[in-house]
Amino acid sequence: MDPHDLDPRDHRLSHKASQETFISLVQLDPEPILDPYQENGPDFDPTRDASPSDDADEGGSLADSIHSLKSSGSGGTAGGIGLHNTTTPLGLSGSGHGVIYYLTRIQRYSSYTFSLFASLHLATTSVIPLLARSVPASESYLLLAREIYQTPLSEPLLVALPIVAHVGAGLLARLLRRRENLRRYYGVGSDEKTHGLIAKPTARFLRSGWPRLSWIALSGYGFTAVVAAHAFMNRGLPLAVEGDSANIGLAYVAHGFVRHPWTSWAAYAALLGIGCGHMIWGWAKWFGVSQGAGWKLERHTGVPEVDRKARRKRRRRLILINAVAAAATAVWAAGGLGVVARGGETLGWVGKLYDGLYDKVPFFA
């Protein structure tokens, strides 16, 4: 083909497209790469081909991105700690997985174990009181359930150890991700890499290396705090003061609502709201549902019809997960706050024992 036969408009269009691509890249804020197992759950397989519907919804294949990342360098550079690699700093070699992969597995399976306890606790503190409509009639079921999860063997295995493993694995994985982000992006010469294109607040956050704090992680920290307070009031404090918690049950909780209503309502509202939200969103993450939930579309394909369908799908998932979380909170509150909290004051020497326990805590004194 004769070069003189080329249409000059083709060159102008190509030059314009190149300019638009360069501008879009300049305007993007670099963000630390998140571990694919954090985003997609521990069962994520980077070698799996994405389905056409996934490409339409998200605007690209995550598996292709991981494949190109792995093939672009050595295992130590591309894989790091969080991605598939053959060797890791902690000596986990030959398995094809990094340390963060195993930490995510620990988080997942510890949540399974704790869910068994949470289900029993939900049944005996909410569902049964809601059906019986009476605190005294529900106490025997609570005592029966304690024979399952409050023995010297089952209590550490079903309650204490899963909580410690779940929270500890999450914190350690977050620290390792930060170390990888700092090593991969923000070492020597990081200021020169930005070329002044990033706003100062964003640059300071990115240079810190911390991964993005998701709603599930944030609610998990809050849930840890309220669970610790709940365990202290109903288990730790009676053991420290009385030597056992045999007299602690639903009547103890009802007595607290009568004597200290504001503190009790605030504490249990936080426990139910944050707890149900965290657990439902956590299960949605393990089932791979939460990754595609959101009100806004994160990546646009440039095709309006495809973007509209993807946006509707993301919003439906968001509404569905929040609806399930709200329903779980409502069921727990119906029995716990609707029946137990209105159970009334305990009289006699048991009531005085309850008052003595609550007086030991500054918030209730």
Rosetta blueprint (number, residue, H / E / L):
1 M L
2 D L
3 P H
4 H H
5 D H
6 L L
7 D L
8 P H
9 R H
10 D H
11 H H
12 R H
13 L H
14 S H
15 H H
16 K H
17 A H
18 S H
19 Q H
20 E H
21 T H
22 F H
23 I H
24 S H
25 L H
26 V H
27 Q H
28 L L
29 D L
30 P L
31 E L
32 P L
33 I L
34 L L
35 D L
36 P H
37 Y H
38 Q H
39 E H
40 N H
41 G L
42 P L
43 D L
44 F L
45 D L
46 P L
47 T L
48 R L
49 D L
50 A L
51 S L
52 P H
53 S H
54 D H
55 D H
56 A H
57 D H
58 E H
59 G L
60 G L
61 S L
62 L H
63 A H
64 D H
65 S H
66 I H
67 H H
68 S H
69 L H
70 K H
71 S H
72 S L
73 G L
74 S L
75 G H
76 G H
77 T H
78 A H
79 G H
80 G L
81 I L
82 G L
83 L L
84 H L
85 N L
86 T L
87 T L
88 T L
89 P L
90 L L
91 G L
92 L L
93 S L
94 G L
95 S L
96 G L
97 H L
98 G L
99 V H
100 I H
101 Y H
102 Y H
103 L H
104 T H
105 R H
106 I H
107 Q H
108 R H
109 Y H
110 S H
111 S H
112 Y H
113 T H
114 F H
115 S H
116 L H
117 F H
118 A H
119 S H
120 L H
121 H H
122 L H
123 A H
124 T H
125 T H
126 S H
127 V H
128 I H
129 P H
130 L H
131 L H
132 A H
133 R L
134 S L
135 V H
136 P H
137 A H
138 S H
139 E H
140 S H
141 Y H
142 L H
143 L H
144 L H
145 A H
146 R H
147 E H
148 I H
149 Y H
150 Q L
151 T L
152 P L
153 L L
154 S H
155 E H
156 P H
157 L H
158 L H
159 V H
160 A H
161 L H
162 P H
163 I H
164 V H
165 A H
166 H H
167 V H
168 G H
169 A H
170 G H
171 L H
172 L H
173 A H
174 R H
175 L H
176 L H
177 R H
178 R H
179 R H
180 E H
181 N H
182 L H
183 R H
184 R H
185 Y H
186 Y L
187 G L
188 V L
189 G L
190 S H
191 D H
192 E H
193 K H
194 T H
195 H L
196 G L
197 L L
198 I L
199 A L
200 K H
201 P H
202 T H
203 A H
204 R H
205 F H
206 L H
207 R H
208 S H
209 G L
210 W L
211 P L
212 R L
213 L L
214 S L
215 W H
216 I H
217 A H
218 L H
219 S H
220 G H
221 Y H
222 G H
223 F H
224 T H
225 A H
226 V H
227 V H
228 A H
229 A H
230 H H
231 A H
232 F H
233 M H
234 N H
235 R H
236 G H
237 L H
238 P H
239 L H
240 A H
241 V H
242 E L
243 G L
244 D L
245 S L
246 A L
247 N L
248 I L
249 G L
250 L H
251 A H
252 Y H
253 V H
254 A H
255 H H
256 G H
257 F H
258 V H
259 R H
260 H L
261 P H
262 W H
263 T H
264 S H
265 W H
266 A H
267 A H
268 Y H
269 A H
270 A H
271 L H
272 L H
273 G H
274 I H
275 G H
276 C H
277 G H
278 H H
279 M H
280 I H
281 W H
282 G H
283 W H
284 A H
285 K H
286 W H
287 F L
288 G L
289 V L
290 S H
291 Q H
292 G H
293 A L
294 G L
295 W L
296 K L
297 L L
298 E L
299 R L
300 H L
301 T L
302 G L
303 V L
304 P H
305 E H
306 V H
307 D H
308 R H
309 K H
310 A H
311 R H
312 R H
313 K H
314 R H
315 R H
316 R H
317 R H
318 L H
319 I H
320 L H
321 I H
322 N H
323 A H
324 V H
325 A H
326 A H
327 A H
328 A H
329 T H
330 A H
331 V H
332 W H
333 A H
334 A H
335 G H
336 G H
337 L L
338 G L
339 V L
340 V H
341 A H
342 R H
343 G L
344 G L
345 E L
346 T L
347 L L
348 G H
349 W H
350 V H
351 G H
352 K H
353 L H
354 Y H
355 D H
356 G H
357 L H
358 Y H
359 D H
360 K L
361 V L
362 P L
363 F L
364 F L
365 A L
